[in-house]
Amino acid sequence: MAKKNNRMMDPLVGKLMGLRYKSHPWHGIDLGDNAPDVVTCFIEMVPTDTVKYEVDKVSGYLKLDRPQKYSNVVPALYGFLPQTFSGEKLAELAKERTGMENVLGDGDPLDICILTEKEITHGDIIVEAKPIGGFRMIDNNEVDDKIIAVLNNDAVYGGYNDICDCPPLVIDRLKHYFLTYKDLPGEKRHCEITHVYGVEEAHETIKRSMDDYSDRFFNLEALLKM
């Protein structure tokens, strides 16, 4: 009698593949055991970048999205939270807080910007950060929240525990960047930051995005083991 085909991967083979192949930064990096208090983040851009990079959702590699048309540069480390998703639960939170009925999740991982006194010269890295607040941002009727965080144990910013600890000028710079960085000559877009929220709301936003990810990719782990 022929043996039944076993499609499950040997655990040792899985570990060896992990050493040979780069993990996808959205799906293959764990958010961390202490999330949402401390989260592992994938950094796409740093303040010295004059073009916009973002992760290609298919390959997991950084791709050049577009050169910046104007002189604005991101004023902090910028990236996203692995294994998060802006979906139905995140949209429901935005509806509750804004009263807007037609907003949807944008289908992307949750964005994060991280304050640090250190000069980090390139992206495509992972860092641990402590969320302290965020912006509730609606971009063309889609939820596009930006979590504000500090580099974990940073010498200057590490003592910040809530958005109210952050200097208003820093918040204003971040708001200006996110409201203008997608602007193109002759093109109109409706983008607004409806709320600046603190650490508790940031934690709730992250938790909902984690749930949205589980709902969207509920069988991903099983498929990866096939």
Backbone as a ProteinNet text record, in pm:
[ID]
protein_1_A
[PRIMARY]
MAKKNNRMMDPLVGKLMGLRYKSHPWHGIDLGDNAPDVVTCFIEMVPTDTVKYEVDKVSGYLKLDRPQKYSNVVPALYGFLPQTFSGEKLAELAKERTGMENVLGDGDPLDICILTEKEITHGDIIVEAKPIGGFRMIDNNEVDDKIIAVLNNDAVYGGYNDICDCPPLVIDRLKHYFLTYKDLPGEKRHCEITHVYGVEEAHETIKRSMDDYSDRFFNLEALLKM
[TERTIARY]
84.9	0	88.7	55.9	137.2	120.3	228.8	223.8	145	68.9	-7	89.5	65.1	151.3	137.4	245.4	244.5	297.2	209.1	246.9	299.1	293.9	342.6	494.7	550	695.1	759.7	870.1	948	994.3	977.5	1016.6	1162.5	1252.5	1393	1413.9	1342	1351.6	1304	1195.6	1145.9	1247.8	1318.5	1420.9	1536.6	1576.9	1686	1647	1522.2	1475.9	1476.6	1444.4	1447.9	1587.5	1688.7	1826.5	1870.9	1814.4	1858.4	1780.7	1653.9	1568.3	1525.1	1518.1	1476.5	1326.8	1288	1147.3	1079.1	954.6	877.1	853.3	885.8	877.5	736.2	635.5	498	448.7	477.7	420.2	518.3	647.8	745.5	814.8	781.2	840.4	732.4	765	668.2	661.5	541.5	523.7	585.5	606.6	672.2	580.1	637.5	559.3	498.1	556.2	507.9	418.3	378	288.5	153.5	90	125.9	214.4	259.4	340.9	475.4	539.6	663.3	645.1	674.7	646.7	771.7	781.6	885.7	835.6	916.3	875.7	973.4	920.8	1005.9	1017.1	1141.1	1166.8	1190.4	1110.3	1124.9	1206	1186.8	1248.2	1311.3	1413.7	1480.4	1482.6	1509.7	1499.3	1590.3	1694.9	1782.9	1735.3	1628.8	1581.1	1511.1	1545.9	1482.9	1387.5	1370.7	1269.7	1188.9	1070.6	985.2	1001.8	1037.7	1048.1	928.9	887.4	788.7	809.3	762.7	779.3	684.7	739.1	657.7	582.9	450.2	369.4	390.6	431.1	448.5	583.2	690.9	825.3	879.5	833	886.3	1009.3	1056.3	1172.7	1129.3	1219.5	1192.2	1193.1	1095.7	1092.5	1084.4	1129.5	1120	978.1	905.7	768.5	764.8	830.2	834.7	934.9	998.9	1079.5	987	1032.4	953.6	952.5	833.9	821.4	863	849.3	881.9	992.7	1027.6	1146	1116.1	992.1	961.4	1025.6	1081.3	1140.6	1078.3	1071.3	1010.5	1092.4	1030.2	1106.4	1134.7	1115	1140	1157.8	1199.2	1200	1056.6	1038.2	902.6	894.1	790.9	773.4	637.4	631	502.1	518.5	405	402.5	372.4	464.5	439.8	316.3	252.7	135.8	24.7	5.3	-110.5	-177.1	-302.6	-379	-486.1	-502.4	-607.1	-732.1	-820.9	-940.8	-1066.4	-1159.8	-1292.8	-1291.2	-1215.6	-1215.3	-1152.2	-1046.4	-983.9	-1077.2	-1147.9	-1244.3	-1357.8	-1403.1	-1508.9	-1465.2	-1339.7	-1288.8	-1289.5	-1248.7	-1249	-1391.3	-1486.2	-1626.2	-1676.6	-1641.1	-1683.9	-1629.6	-1504.7	-1438.8	-1470.1	-1498.4	-1516.3	-1661.2	-1745.6	-1882.4	-1897.1	-1787.3	-1792.7	-1840.6	-1936.6	-1997.5	-1938.6	-1869	-1828.3	-1679.7	-1608.1	-1464.7	-1438.7	-1331.7	-1289.5	-1143.7	-1098.5	-955.5	-884.6	-758.7	-688.1	-618.5	-629	-572.5	-422.3	-360.8	-216.3	-185.5	-59.7	-20.9	-24.7	-30.2	-39.8	93.3	88	208.7	255.7	385.9	442.7	560	573.5	694.1	755.4	888	960.5	1061.7	1050.6	1142.5	1264.8	1381.5	1506.9	1611.3	1703.7	1814.2	1927.8	1921.6	2028	2015.1	2127.7	2127.9	2132.3	2021.9	2011.8	2004.6	2098	2122.4	2048.8	1985.6	1914.8	1801.6	1704.2	1593.3	1622	1516.5	1526.3	1586.8	1542.8	1589.1	1467.7	1486	1380.9	1431	1340.8	1373.4	1259.9	1289.4	1186.1	1148.8	1019.5	971.5	858.7	838.8	733	629	510.1	405.8	366.3	345.4	302	174.6	130.1	10.6	-4.7	-77.7	-94.7	-183.7	-194	-282.4	-392.4	-516.9	-625.5	-635.8	-592.6	-582.8	-678.1	-755.4	-847.3	-799.1	-767.5	-713.9	-808.1	-881.9	-980	-1074.6	-1128.7	-1227.2	-1169.5	-1038.6	-975.6	-897	-903.6	-830.4	-681.2	-602.2	-457.2	-384.8	-418.2	-360.9	-208.4	-148.5	-4.3	24.2	83.5	123.3	251.8	254.8	374.1	440.7	570.7	642.7	780.1	845.8	985.3	1068.2	1191.1	1280.5	1293.1	1275.2	1278.2	1413.8	1409.8	1530.2	1615.2	1556.4	1630.3	1673.8	1797	1853.3	1775.8	1720.8	1648.7	1498.4	1445	1300.1	1245	1332	1286.7	1199.4	1209.2	1127.6	987.8	958	823	728.9	617	520.2	385.3	363.4	236.7	263.9	172	189.7	202.9	144	152	292.6	379.7	519.4	601.1	548	621.9	607.5	715.1	705.5	607.4	522.2	423.8	486	607.3	671.1	697.6	736.4	760.8	631	522.5	392.3	350.2	371.2	333.4	412.1	540.3	621.9	571	538.7	487.2	353.5	264.8	135.7	152.8	240.4	263.2	314.2	405	459.2	349.2	271.4	172	57.4	34.3	-71.3	-24.7	106.2	157.2	244.4	291.6	393.6	345.1	213	159.9	115.2	131.4	85.1	160.9	88	146.8	93.6	176.1	130.1	5.4	-96.4	-217.4	-311.4	-281	-364.7	-421.5	-552.8	-619.3	-650.2	-631.3	-666.9	-725.6	-819	-882.6	-819.7	-740.8	-668.7	-678.5	-710.9	-720.1	-680.1	-628	-602.4	-713.7	-801.3	-918.8	-888.5	-793.1	-759.9	-610.4	-556.3	-426.1	-456.5	-421	-459.8	-338.8	-366.5	-261.1	-232.4	-159.7	-106.3	-216.3	-321.5	-427.3	-497	-524.2	-587.2	-491.7	-362.3	-263.7	-264.2	-269	-272.8	-398.7	-512.2	-637.7	-630.4	-570	-555.1	-468.1	-358.5	-269.3	-339.9	-412.2	-482.9	-584.5	-657.2	-757.8	-691	-577.3	-507.6	-450.9	-413.6	-369.7	-486	-604.1	-722.6	-761	-751.3	-779.9	-684.5	-559.5	-461.8	-499.8	-537.4	-576.3	-697	-792.4	-910.5	-874.9	-784.8	-751.6	-661.1	-567.5	-469	-477.9	-599	-619.3	-552.1	-535.2	-476.4	-335.9	-273.5	-142.2	-36.7	-37.6	64.8	53.7	-69.1	-88.1	-40.2	-67.9	-25.5	126.7	192.3	338	404.3	331.7	386.7	360.7	286.5	252.9	377.4
-119.2	0	124.4	219	339.9	423	484.7	568.5	695.3	741.1	865.2	982.3	1071.3	1187.3	1283.2	1304.7	1395.1	1531.3	1630.2	1761.7	1853.2	1808.7	1892.6	1895	2016	2031.5	1982.9	1912.8	1871.5	1997.4	2002.4	2121.8	2161.7	2062.9	2094	2160.6	2111.7	2173.2	2317.9	2341.6	2477.9	2571.2	2522	2604.6	2634.3	2533.3	2552.5	2651.5	2645.3	2740	2881.6	2893.5	3024.4	3083.8	2998.8	3047.5	3084.8	3019.1	3041.1	3152.3	3166	3260.9	3373.2	3492.5	3610.2	3604.7	3630.2	3632.6	3754.3	3736.8	3850.7	3943.8	4073.8	4161.6	4183	4165.3	4180.3	4054.5	3938.6	3814.2	3727.7	3745.9	3655	3706.3	3828.1	3886.3	3894.1	3851.2	3851.6	3990	4030.6	4162.8	4173.1	4058.7	4059	4014	3949.2	3895	4003.8	4125	4231.8	4332.1	4299.5	4389.2	4397.4	4515.7	4639.4	4735.3	4693.9	4784.7	4813.6	4708.9	4721.1	4636.8	4693.6	4625.3	4619.5	4513	4502.2	4568.5	4656.7	4735.3	4711.9	4717.4	4714	4855.4	4904.2	5041.2	5044.2	5125.8	5144.6	5269.2	5375.9	5504.5	5568.2	5650.4	5727.2	5874.5	5966.2	6109.2	6158.8	6086.1	6131.6	6089.5	6009	5962.6	6075.7	6092.2	6193.2	6130.2	5999.4	5928.4	5843.5	5802.8	5722.1	5575.3	5497.1	5352.8	5287.2	5174.6	5093.7	4947.6	4860.3	4717.3	4670.3	4595.6	4528.9	4414.2	4415.3	4318.8	4175.7	4158.1	4023.7	3965	4039.3	3985.2	4010.7	4117.7	4153.8	4242.8	4274.6	4362	4508.1	4596.3	4739.1	4780.8	4863	4915	5067.6	5130.3	5274.8	5309.1	5378.8	5414.9	5539	5645.5	5768.9	5864.5	5948.9	6058.3	6161	6222.9	6328.9	6450	6503.3	6617.2	6747.6	6751.4	6872.9	6842.8	6942.7	6930.4	6864.1	6819.1	6757.6	6619.5	6592.7	6461.9	6409.8	6279.2	6220.4	6258.2	6313.6	6362.6	6257.1	6130.7	6022.6	5893.7	5787.6	5657.6	5620.7	5562.9	5536.8	5396.6	5323.8	5189	5135.1	5006.5	4947	4836.5	4794.1	4687.3	4555.3	4458.9	4328.4	4261.2	4178.9	4100.9	4188.7	4305.9	4390.2	4418.6	4462.8	4486.2	4589.7	4682.9	4784.4	4732.6	4676.1	4613.7	4657.9	4566.2	4599	4649.8	4585.6	4625.8	4762.7	4791.9	4923.7	5030.4	4996.1	5090.1	5118	5014.9	5033.9	5129.1	5118.8	5209.9	5353.4	5372.3	5506	5560.8	5475.5	5518.4	5562.1	5485.6	5519.5	5654.8	5680.3	5801.7	5925.7	5907	6021.7	6047.9	5946.2	5960	5944.1	5915.1	5892.7	5750.3	5735	5604.2	5528.1	5596	5533	5498.6	5505	5477.9	5327.9	5289.7	5150.3	5139.5	5019.6	4996.6	5005.8	5049.9	5068.4	4941.6	4830.8	4705	4692.6	4782.5	4780.9	4748.5	4711.8	4701.4	4838.2	4839.7	4963.9	5038.2	5166	5248.1	5294	5318	5366.9	5458.5	5564.7	5648.4	5651.7	5648.4	5624	5735.2	5799.1	5905.6	5846.3	5897.2	5853.9	5963	5969	6063.5	6006.1	5877.2	5812.6	5842.5	5852.2	5870.6	5732.5	5691.8	5563.8	5594.5	5540.7	5590.8	5517.5	5405.1	5334.1	5252	5221.9	5138.9	4992.3	4913.2	4768.4	4704.3	4752.3	4699.2	4681.6	4605.6	4593.3	4655.4	4721.3	4785.3	4759.6	4771	4763.5	4904.6	4929.8	5063.6	5056.2	5168.9	5180.4	5280.8	5235.7	5329.5	5425.5	5553.3	5653.2	5725	5702.7	5769.8	5747.4	5837.2	5822	5928.5	5925.2	6012.4	5926.4	5968.4	5904.2	5978.4	5913.3	5977.7	5909.9	5990.8	5942.8	5995.7	5903.7	5939.5	5884.5	5976.9	5936.1	5828.2	5853.1	5765.6	5630.8	5621.2	5500.3	5530.3	5437.2	5452.8	5433.4	5531	5526.6	5577	5517	5562.6	5556.5	5649.1	5652.5	5642.1	5532	5516.5	5596.6	5671.3	5746.1	5667.3	5645.8	5564.5	5623.7	5572.3	5608.4	5480.8	5493.6	5379.1	5326.1	5197.1	5139.8	5164.6	5219.8	5251.8	5362.1	5445.8	5557.8	5653.6	5707.2	5791.4	5921.2	5977.1	6103.8	6082.8	6003.5	5987.6	5868.7	5783.5	5660.1	5679.8	5795.6	5822.8	5870.4	5897.2	5939.6	5819.1	5838.2	5729.7	5758.8	5883.9	5922.5	6038	6058.5	6163.3	6300.9	6318.6	6447.8	6477.7	6376.5	6398.9	6455.6	6447.1	6485.1	6635.4	6707.7	6851.2	6879.6	6981.6	7013	7034.4	7091.2	7114	6983.1	6879.2	6748.6	6692.6	6704.6	6657.9	6735	6866.9	6949	6909.1	6879	6837.2	6705.2	6612.1	6483.3	6500.7	6581.9	6606.7	6668.9	6767.1	6833.4	6734.3	6647.9	6550.6	6458.9	6402	6303.8	6366.9	6495.5	6562.6	6610	6605	6660.6	6565.3	6453.8	6375.8	6305.8	6291.2	6228.8	6330.4	6459.6	6562.3	6556.3	6570.9	6577.2	6701.2	6767.7	6888.5	6860.7	6946.5	6934.4	6824.6	6756.6	6645.2	6676.3	6658.2	6685.4	6554.8	6555.6	6439.8	6489.1	6413.4	6452.3	6371.7	6439.5	6373.7	6460.6	6399.8	6476.7	6392.1	6458.7	6396.6	6442.8	6350.6	6387.8	6394.6	6313.2	6309.5	6283.1	6341.3	6300.6	6229.4	6101.1	6024.7	5976.1	5934.5	5894.8	5746.4	5701.8	5566.3	5459.8	5484.3	5384	5360.1	5469.2	5455.4	5390.2	5419.2	5355.3	5203.8	5162.6	5019.3	4954.2	5022.6	4969	4958.8	5058.8	5057.4	4940.1	4918.2	4807	4673.3	4658.5	4532.7	4503.7	4606	4585	4548.5	4609.7	4576.8	4435	4388.6	4250	4153.9	4189.1	4106.7	4106.6	4223.4	4231.6	4143	4139.7	4053.5	3906.6	3868.6	3729.4	3691.2	3782.8	3756.4	3744.9	3831.1	3835.6	3719.7	3683.4	3580.7	3464	3423.1	3325	3191.3	3154.9	3024.5	3037.4	3156.1	3175.8	3084.5	3072.8	2990.8	2844.9	2795.1	2657.8	2639.8	2739.7	2730.1	2731.2	2810.3	2817.9	2689.1	2605.4	2477.9	2362.6	2393	2286.7	2238.8
0	0	0	-85.1	-94.9	31.1	73.2	191.4	161.6	260.3	245.7	236.8	141.7	122.7	241	311.1	426.4	383.3	379.4	329.6	438.6	563.4	672	672.3	689.1	685.7	814.7	803.4	919.3	993.7	1127.1	1202.2	1181.4	1169.6	1147.4	1012.4	910.9	778.1	784.4	858.5	872.7	934.3	1037	1101.2	1005.4	928.8	834.1	724.2	678.6	577.9	633.4	763.4	825.7	829	834.9	832	691.2	591.6	454.2	384.2	417.4	347.3	440.2	384	459.6	489.4	613.3	649.3	587.7	549.1	501.6	620	609.8	726.7	778.5	694.3	741.2	812.2	754.5	804.1	884.1	862	920.4	1044.3	1088.4	1209	1316.1	1436.9	1546	1609.1	1645.9	1705.6	1844.4	1909.5	2039.8	2150.9	2250.7	2362.2	2449.6	2446.5	2533.2	2461.8	2339.2	2265.8	2337.8	2344	2274	2354.2	2475.1	2556.2	2490.6	2439.4	2362.3	2237.1	2121.4	1995.4	1908.4	1831.9	1730.9	1603.4	1546	1429.6	1314.7	1193	1075.2	1021.5	1007.9	964.9	814.4	745.5	601.7	568.5	646.8	614.4	737.7	711.8	816.8	774.1	867.3	835.3	723.4	688.8	581.1	442	434	304	228.1	101.5	16.1	-84.6	-76.9	-154.9	-58.4	-101.2	-14.6	-48.7	53.4	39.3	109.1	56.7	127.2	90.7	177.6	154.6	44.6	-50.2	-150.8	-83.8	-92.6	-18.5	-66.2	-191.2	-244.8	-206	-234.2	-213.1	-73.4	-8.4	122.8	116.1	-6	-19.6	-23.7	20.5	10.1	-136	-172.1	-308.3	-303.3	-409.4	-421.8	-463.7	-375.6	-406.4	-495.1	-450.5	-530	-468.4	-551.6	-496.5	-432.1	-326.2	-265.9	-359.4	-385.2	-476	-409.6	-277.8	-205.2	-104.4	-24.4	61.3	195.2	218	347.2	358.6	474.1	502.7	630.9	644.2	762.6	886.5	990.6	1106	1212	1180.3	1275.6	1196.6	1262.2	1196.9	1159.8	1042.8	994.6	936.8	978.3	927.2	966.4	998.3	1032	1135.5	1188.9	1287.8	1217.9	1224.8	1163	1222.7	1140.6	1182.2	1240.3	1175.6	1201.6	1068	1073.3	950.8	980	889.8	903.3	834	913.5	858.8	931	946	996.7	1140.7	1228.1	1369.2	1388.6	1312.3	1321.2	1263.9	1158.4	1101.3	1198.9	1271.6	1369.6	1480.6	1522.5	1624.7	1573.1	1448.7	1388.9	1379.8	1344.2	1337.2	1473.8	1578.2	1713.9	1757.7	1722.6	1771.5	1687.3	1559.3	1469.4	1431.3	1442.2	1395.2	1245.2	1175.3	1031.4	1004.2	916	893.9	774.8	686.3	560.3	552.1	664.3	659.4	659	592.7	582.6	622.5	658.3	677.1	543.4	544.7	417.3	367.7	444.7	397.7	412	488.9	509.6	656.1	685.3	826.4	893	1023.5	1099.5	1097.3	1058.9	1049.3	1186.9	1198	1324	1294	1371	1364.1	1504	1507.3	1631.8	1656.2	1771	1809.5	1877.5	1839.6	1901.4	1885.7	1980.5	1969.2	1885.6	1855	1779.6	1630.6	1563.1	1417.4	1352.2	1297.4	1227.5	1079.2	1001.9	867.3	756.8	785.8	679.3	736.9	651.1	690.1	666	647.7	630.8	755.4	871.8	1000.1	1091.4	1197.9	1299.3	1429.2	1500.3	1627.9	1725.5	1853.6	1956.2	1998.2	2009.2	2042.2	2143.2	2213.6	2313.8	2264.3	2227.4	2182.3	2293.7	2256.5	2354	2309.3	2187.2	2137.6	1988.9	1924.6	1780.8	1720.3	1587.8	1511.8	1450	1468.9	1392.9	1260.4	1156.2	1025.9	928.1	856.6	754.2	620.2	530.1	399.1	292.3	227.8	126.5	179.3	298.2	364.3	408.3	418.8	469	596.3	691.4	817.2	791.4	832.8	809.7	934.1	1050.2	1176.9	1176.3	1250.7	1270.2	1419.8	1461.2	1601	1624.4	1734.3	1774.3	1887.2	1874.7	1973.2	1997.9	2100.3	2127.9	2122.5	2079.7	2078.3	2220	2237.3	2370.9	2436.6	2557.3	2636.4	2573.8	2486.7	2429.9	2540.5	2527.7	2633.2	2652.2	2543.8	2552.9	2560.6	2469.6	2458.4	2537.8	2589.1	2651.5	2773.5	2838.1	2955.4	2924	2796.7	2758.4	2767.9	2835.3	2851.9	2788.7	2748.7	2686.8	2591.1	2499.4	2398.9	2463.3	2582.5	2650	2698.8	2705.6	2743.9	2629	2507.8	2388.3	2363.8	2330.2	2302.3	2188.3	2200.6	2096	1958.6	1952.7	1823.5	1750.3	1823.1	1761.6	1703.9	1779.5	1731.8	1607.7	1608.3	1492.6	1368.1	1385.1	1270.7	1212.9	1300.3	1254.1	1182.8	1239.7	1177.1	1039.1	1027.8	899.1	795.7	836	740.4	688.9	779.2	736.5	657.3	677.9	601.9	464.7	439.1	312.7	231.7	288.4	219.9	94.4	78.4	-42	-146.9	-116.4	-209	-341	-449.5	-582.7	-652	-735.3	-804.7	-887.8	-868.5	-947.2	-904.8	-795.9	-750.7	-613.6	-597.5	-470.8	-398.6	-267.2	-185.8	-55	-1.9	123.3	235.7	315.5	423.9	548.2	661.4	784.4	904.4	1004.8	1134.6	1226.4	1261.5	1340.4	1489.4	1536	1678.9	1697.2	1801.4	1854.7	1986.4	1996.3	2114.6	2193	2316.7	2408.8	2407.7	2509.5	2510.8	2519.8	2596.2	2609.2	2475.2	2403.9	2272.6	2173.2	2187.2	2099.7	2122	2247.7	2278	2220.2	2232.9	2178.1	2025.4	1962.1	1816.8	1772.3	1842.3	1807.7	1827.5	1939	1965.5	1856.1	1814	1708.9	1576.7	1548.8	1423.8	1428.9	1547.8	1563.9	1539	1590.4	1567	1419.1	1355.8	1212.3	1132.8	1174.9	1105.9	1122.2	1244.4	1267.7	1183	1170.6	1089.2	941.1	896.2	753.2	712.5	799.6	764.8	862.5	896.8	1003.2	974.4	848.4	816.2	759.3	772.9	711.9	773.2	907	973	928	918	873.1	728.8	644.9	504.7	492.4	577.2	570.9	614.7	688.9	734.5	637.6	530.7	435.1	359.9
[MASK]
++++++++++++++++++++++++++++++++++++++++++++++++++++++++++++++++++++++++++++++++++++++++++++++++++++++++++++++++++++++++++++++++++++++++++++++++++++++++++++++++++++++++++++++++++++++++++++++++++++++++++++++++++++++++++++++++++

